[in-house]
Amino acid sequence: LEIAKILEKRRAPKPARDLLDFILKREELSPDLAWELAFEKERIQVERIRENFIQSTRQIIGLARAKKSDGRKASLLLGKAWSKANRSKKAARVYTNLIKEWRHSIEARTARFRLAFIHYEQKRYRLALKGFAELARHKGEVKQLKRFPNRAPSGEITNKAEWYYAWCLYLKSPKQAAPFLEI
């Protein structure tokens, strides 16, 4: 696994994936290690190699059946794979199920962001605004943001959500967005 990560960092994702695939086929591994290697193989395929997304979804569905955080991690990857395969309805369904089942987990926060981003990409700004508002913390006077005052702590997702919130608001109504876009 460490060698595969080094290969990936050195911009050699295909050899990293092939190495993990070789180990999975040749070695007798514990179930936990086999899951981790299979997950990393599919993560590299989806995030680095960026091809054959439908084929990856078949593998990731099995990984997502794992309980607790492993299954949640795999569900996030499954949603990403569906989204990259231009199957946004399936991706949205995966994210929605993850949010319902693991409401207050870190993975659910990421799923909320990605679901809102899917709405943004489809130019459904009202739904995108609602999703980003759940993750953002502004000092503005927007009702949606007041409903979720302490939902998201500061962090990368919160910062991105605030930016996309302001941008969606601008796309929908530039006058409403002015307080959020001022420095």
C-alpha positions, 0 to 999 in steps of 0.5 A: 500500500505504501509503495502504491501511494508513493507511485501515485504521488510521483504521478504514476497512478496506473502502476499504483493501481496495477500493483494493488490489483496484483496484490489483491489477486495473488496474496491471501489477505485479511478482510480488512486489508483486502478492503483497504487495498480494494478501496485504494485501487478504486480511489486511484481509478476514480480520482487519478486515472479518471476513466472507466467510471461505470466499471469502478462503480460496480466494484465500489458498490460492494465496498460500500456495504461495509459497516461504519466509516469504511462504508461511508468512505466508499459511498462518497467514492461511489457518488463521485464515480457516478457523478463523473460518469454523468449519472448525477441522479444516481450520485444524488441518490447515493449522497441523499442516502448517506446524509439520511443514514449518517446525519452528523458524520463528516462524510455526511457533510461532504455528501451535503456539499457534493449534492449541492454542487450537483444542483449547482452544475445543473443550474438548479440554484434554489436547491444549490443555495439551500444545500450550501446554506446548510454548510455555510456560516455567514453574518448576513441576514439571509433566512436560510443561513439563520436556520442553520447557525451552528451546523458547520464548523470552520474548515475547507468545506465551509469555506467552499460552501460559503463561496458557492453560496455567494456565487449561486446567489449572484447567479440567481440575483446579483443584488441579493449577493452584494453583501456576501461578495464584498470584502 
